[in-house]
Amino acid sequence: MSETSIHTSPSDRLTDRFDQAFQSLAVLALGQTVEDMTGHVREIITTIDLKHMSYARFVTKRSEDITLLAALVTYPMDWQLRYFARRYHDVDPVIRLGLTATLPFDWRSFRAALPKKSSLFMADAAQHGIGVNGVTIPVRNRPNGVGLVSFTSDLAGQDWDEYMQRFIGKLQILACLIDAASSVKTKLSSNAIELTKREEEALVWAARGKTANDAANIMSVSYASVKTYLENARRKLGCTNVTHAVAAAIAAGVIPPQVLKGTNSIAYCPPESASADGLKPPSMRLGARKEIVQVQQGI
């Protein structure tokens, strides 16, 4: 046996752990219950070298207080109580930005321009062990609302940049599966979603990290046809991009979670809106002019 087959890199080990997380959450999204969902998610987060996770689904006709009380979070209880007592949701920049965002955003992108109260809030959060850095992923797969999934980490500087560059696509799928597993009682029945064979096939290849050109070659069809198949699947599943469509399809039982095993799935998001191109890797801005994270194909 060669030395390469014995030793795996930390990045490869993390990829395997993401795959295990996908499988675990997909099972919950398909209806299996777990007594301690928070503990289950906390265990997953720890295995992929993150510190905390929070998930809240904001619905138009529901107050933010009720939404946050029903949120799924792994933050320490003392911080949760402090957050409510001080009504921090009124100045929390993650919520304020997340309610209108369509793409993931790194928390460093807004730190420099925060008003004083929001800046003090972020400093207080850091002092209470929330994490040095964070990323929030909006999940817009149902009408009249948005799910905000945030992941935090103690990685800083280049280490955080490299983590984000390597795993942002997987974090987006993880966010969608957390949303689906948390909302299992309201998930669509797979019987209500009818994809054609070609739409299913295109979605599976997207889940496996293939570009539209790759999928076109594999399926022996044109690039334009693949775009059409993916757009039709996205629309039928009620999702804003193909990444969300993949997770929603798995959560609804339209495609099996095994399609993600051993893959480095790439998130295909529309450039500036929820329109349906859905075939371009997302970028995340750290400032007005500097793009710091772009999902790399073929990693």
C-alpha positions as CSV (number, residue, x, y, z in Angstrom):
1,M,0.0,0.0,0.0
2,S,1.4,3.4,-0.9
3,E,2.1,6.2,1.6
4,T,-0.5,8.4,-0.2
5,S,-3.2,5.8,0.4
6,I,-2.4,5.6,4.1
7,H,-2.2,9.4,4.8
8,T,-4.9,11.8,3.9
9,S,-4.6,15.6,4.1
10,P,-6.6,17.6,6.7
11,S,-8.6,19.1,3.7
12,D,-9.5,15.6,2.5
13,R,-10.6,14.6,6.0
14,L,-12.8,17.7,6.2
15,T,-14.3,16.8,2.8
16,D,-15.2,13.3,4.2
17,R,-16.8,14.9,7.3
18,F,-18.9,17.2,5.2
19,D,-20.1,14.2,3.2
20,Q,-21.1,12.5,6.5
21,A,-22.9,15.6,7.6
22,F,-24.8,15.7,4.3
23,Q,-25.9,12.1,4.8
24,S,-26.9,12.7,8.4
25,L,-29.0,15.8,7.7
26,A,-30.6,14.3,4.6
27,V,-32.0,11.5,6.7
28,L,-33.5,14.0,9.1
29,A,-34.9,16.0,6.2
30,L,-36.6,12.9,4.9
31,G,-38.5,12.4,8.2
32,Q,-36.4,10.7,10.8
33,T,-36.6,12.4,14.1
34,V,-33.8,13.1,16.6
35,E,-34.4,13.9,20.3
36,D,-31.8,16.6,20.5
37,M,-31.5,18.5,17.2
38,T,-29.3,21.2,18.7
39,G,-26.8,18.6,20.0
40,H,-26.9,16.8,16.7
41,V,-26.0,19.9,14.8
42,R,-23.4,20.9,17.4
43,E,-21.6,17.6,16.9
44,I,-21.7,18.1,13.1
45,I,-20.3,21.6,13.4
46,T,-17.4,20.5,15.6
47,T,-16.4,17.8,13.1
48,I,-16.0,20.3,10.3
49,D,-13.8,22.6,12.3
50,L,-16.4,25.3,13.0
51,K,-17.3,26.8,16.3
52,H,-21.1,27.6,16.2
53,M,-24.1,27.5,14.0
54,S,-27.4,29.5,14.1
55,Y,-30.5,29.0,12.0
56,A,-33.6,31.1,12.0
57,R,-36.4,31.3,9.4
58,F,-37.9,34.8,9.1
59,V,-41.4,34.9,7.8
60,T,-43.2,38.0,6.7
61,K,-46.2,37.8,9.2
62,R,-44.2,36.6,12.2
63,S,-42.4,38.9,14.7
64,E,-38.6,38.7,15.0
65,D,-39.0,37.9,18.7
66,I,-41.0,34.7,18.0
67,T,-38.7,33.8,15.1
68,L,-35.6,34.0,17.3
69,L,-37.1,32.2,20.2
70,A,-37.8,29.3,17.8
71,A,-34.3,29.5,16.3
72,L,-31.9,26.5,16.2
73,V,-28.5,27.7,17.7
74,T,-25.5,26.2,19.3
75,Y,-24.4,29.4,21.1
76,P,-23.8,29.3,24.9
77,M,-27.0,29.8,26.9
78,D,-25.6,32.8,28.7
79,W,-25.1,34.5,25.3
80,Q,-28.6,33.6,24.2
81,L,-30.2,35.1,27.4
82,R,-28.0,38.2,27.0
83,Y,-29.0,38.6,23.3
84,F,-32.7,38.6,24.2
85,A,-32.4,40.7,27.4
86,R,-30.6,43.5,25.4
87,R,-32.8,43.1,22.3
88,Y,-29.7,42.7,20.2
89,H,-31.7,41.6,17.2
90,D,-32.5,45.3,16.7
91,V,-28.9,46.1,16.0
92,D,-27.6,42.7,14.8
93,P,-26.0,43.4,11.4
94,V,-26.3,39.7,10.4
95,I,-30.1,39.9,10.6
96,R,-30.4,43.3,9.1
97,L,-28.2,42.4,6.1
98,G,-29.4,38.8,5.8
99,L,-33.1,39.8,5.4
100,T,-32.4,41.3,2.0
101,A,-29.3,39.3,0.9
102,T,-29.5,36.7,-1.8
103,L,-25.8,35.5,-1.7
104,P,-23.7,34.4,1.3
105,F,-21.7,37.1,3.0
106,D,-18.6,37.0,5.2
107,W,-19.0,39.0,8.4
108,R,-15.8,40.8,7.7
109,S,-17.5,42.5,4.7
110,F,-19.5,44.8,7.0
111,R,-17.4,45.2,10.1
112,A,-15.6,48.4,9.0
113,A,-18.8,50.3,8.2
114,L,-20.9,49.4,11.2
115,P,-22.8,52.0,13.3
116,K,-21.6,52.3,16.9
117,K,-24.3,50.1,18.4
118,S,-23.8,47.3,16.0
119,S,-20.1,47.5,16.4
120,L,-20.4,47.2,20.2
121,F,-22.8,44.3,19.7
122,M,-20.2,42.4,17.5
123,A,-17.5,43.1,20.1
124,D,-19.7,41.8,22.9
125,A,-20.4,38.6,20.8
126,A,-16.7,38.0,20.3
127,Q,-16.1,38.4,24.1
128,H,-18.7,35.8,24.8
129,G,-17.0,33.2,22.6
130,I,-19.2,33.3,19.5
131,G,-16.2,33.2,17.2
132,V,-13.6,35.3,15.5
133,N,-15.2,35.1,12.0
134,G,-18.4,34.1,10.5
135,V,-20.4,33.6,7.3
136,T,-24.2,33.8,6.8
137,I,-26.0,32.0,4.0
138,P,-29.5,33.1,3.1
139,V,-31.8,30.2,2.1
140,R,-34.6,31.5,-0.1
141,N,-36.4,28.3,-1.1
142,R,-39.9,29.2,0.1
143,P,-42.1,32.3,-0.5
144,N,-42.7,35.1,2.0
145,G,-39.6,34.5,4.1
146,V,-35.9,33.6,4.3
147,G,-33.8,31.2,6.4
148,L,-30.5,32.6,7.7
149,V,-27.9,30.0,8.5
150,S,-24.7,31.4,10.1
151,F,-21.5,29.5,10.8
152,T,-18.8,30.9,13.1
153,S,-15.1,30.0,13.5
154,D,-12.0,30.9,15.4
155,L,-10.0,30.7,12.2
156,A,-8.5,34.1,11.3
157,G,-6.7,35.8,8.4
158,Q,-5.4,33.4,5.7
159,D,-6.7,30.3,7.5
160,W,-10.3,31.6,7.3
161,D,-9.8,32.7,3.6
162,E,-8.5,29.2,2.7
163,Y,-11.4,27.5,4.6
164,M,-14.0,29.6,2.8
165,Q,-12.4,29.2,-0.6
166,R,-12.3,25.4,-0.2
167,F,-15.6,24.8,1.5
168,I,-18.1,27.6,0.8
169,G,-20.0,25.4,-1.7
170,K,-20.3,22.6,0.9
171,L,-21.4,25.1,3.5
172,Q,-24.2,26.3,1.2
173,I,-25.5,22.7,0.8
174,L,-25.2,22.2,4.5
175,A,-27.2,25.3,5.1
176,C,-30.0,24.2,2.8
177,L,-30.1,20.7,4.5
178,I,-30.2,22.3,8.0
179,D,-33.2,24.4,6.7
180,A,-34.9,21.3,5.3
181,A,-34.2,19.2,8.4
182,S,-35.5,21.9,10.7
183,S,-38.6,22.4,8.6
184,V,-39.3,18.7,8.0
185,K,-43.0,19.0,8.9
186,T,-43.6,21.5,6.1
187,K,-41.4,20.0,3.4
188,L,-42.9,19.3,0.0
189,S,-43.9,15.7,-0.7
190,S,-41.7,14.2,-3.4
191,N,-44.9,13.1,-5.2
192,A,-45.8,16.8,-5.7
193,I,-42.5,17.4,-7.6
194,E,-42.2,15.9,-11.0
195,L,-38.8,16.3,-12.7
196,T,-38.1,14.9,-16.1
197,K,-35.4,12.3,-16.4
198,R,-33.1,14.9,-18.0
199,E,-33.8,17.4,-15.3
200,E,-33.0,14.8,-12.6
201,E,-29.8,13.9,-14.4
202,A,-28.6,17.5,-14.8
203,L,-29.3,18.1,-11.1
204,V,-27.4,15.0,-10.1
205,W,-24.3,16.1,-12.1
206,A,-24.6,19.6,-10.6
207,A,-24.7,18.0,-7.1
208,R,-21.5,16.1,-8.0
209,G,-19.7,19.3,-8.8
210,K,-19.9,19.3,-12.6
211,T,-20.1,22.5,-14.5
212,A,-22.8,22.9,-17.2
213,N,-20.2,22.2,-19.9
214,D,-19.1,19.0,-18.1
215,A,-22.7,17.9,-17.7
216,A,-23.4,18.6,-21.4
217,N,-20.5,16.4,-22.4
218,I,-21.5,13.6,-20.1
219,M,-25.1,13.7,-21.1
220,S,-24.3,14.2,-24.8
221,V,-26.5,17.3,-25.0
222,S,-25.8,21.0,-25.6
223,Y,-24.7,23.5,-22.9
224,A,-28.0,25.4,-23.5
225,S,-30.0,22.2,-22.9
226,V,-28.3,21.6,-19.5
227,K,-29.0,25.2,-18.5
228,T,-32.7,24.7,-19.4
229,Y,-32.9,21.4,-17.4
230,L,-31.3,23.0,-14.4
231,E,-33.5,26.1,-14.6
232,N,-36.7,23.9,-14.9
233,A,-35.6,21.9,-11.9
234,R,-34.8,25.0,-9.9
235,R,-38.2,26.5,-10.7
236,K,-40.2,23.3,-9.9
237,L,-38.4,23.0,-6.5
238,G,-39.1,26.7,-5.8
239,C,-35.5,27.6,-5.2
240,T,-33.3,30.6,-6.0
241,N,-30.3,28.7,-7.4
242,V,-29.1,25.3,-8.3
243,T,-27.3,24.7,-5.0
244,H,-30.6,25.2,-3.2
245,A,-32.4,23.0,-5.7
246,V,-29.9,20.2,-5.1
247,A,-30.5,20.3,-1.3
248,A,-34.3,20.7,-1.7
249,A,-34.4,17.8,-4.1
250,I,-32.5,15.6,-1.5
251,A,-34.7,16.9,1.3
252,A,-37.9,16.0,-0.6
253,G,-36.6,12.6,-1.7
254,V,-36.5,13.5,-5.4
255,I,-32.8,12.5,-5.6
256,P,-31.0,10.3,-3.1
257,P,-28.4,11.9,-0.6
258,Q,-25.8,9.4,-1.9
259,V,-25.3,11.6,-5.0
260,L,-23.2,13.9,-2.7
261,K,-20.9,11.2,-1.4
262,G,-17.3,11.8,-2.2
263,T,-18.0,15.0,-4.2
264,N,-16.8,18.5,-4.0
265,S,-20.1,20.1,-4.9
266,I,-19.9,23.6,-6.4
267,A,-22.6,26.2,-5.7
268,Y,-24.1,27.7,-8.8
269,C,-25.7,31.0,-8.0
270,P,-27.1,33.8,-10.1
271,P,-24.8,36.8,-10.3
272,E,-26.8,39.6,-8.6
273,S,-30.3,38.4,-8.2
274,A,-32.5,35.3,-7.8
275,S,-32.8,35.0,-11.6
276,A,-32.1,31.7,-13.1
277,D,-28.8,31.5,-14.7
278,G,-27.7,29.5,-11.7
279,L,-24.5,28.2,-13.3
280,K,-21.8,30.6,-12.1
281,P,-19.8,30.1,-8.9
282,P,-20.7,32.7,-6.2
283,S,-18.3,35.4,-5.1
284,M,-18.3,37.1,-1.7
285,R,-17.1,40.6,-1.1
286,L,-14.9,41.8,1.7
287,G,-15.1,45.4,0.5
288,A,-16.6,47.6,-2.3
289,R,-13.9,46.5,-4.8
290,K,-12.2,43.3,-3.5
291,E,-13.7,39.8,-4.1
292,I,-12.1,37.4,-1.6
293,V,-13.9,34.2,-2.0
294,Q,-14.7,32.5,-5.2
295,V,-15.7,28.9,-5.3
296,Q,-13.0,27.1,-7.3
297,Q,-13.9,24.4,-9.7
298,G,-12.0,21.1,-9.7
299,I,-10.6,21.5,-6.2
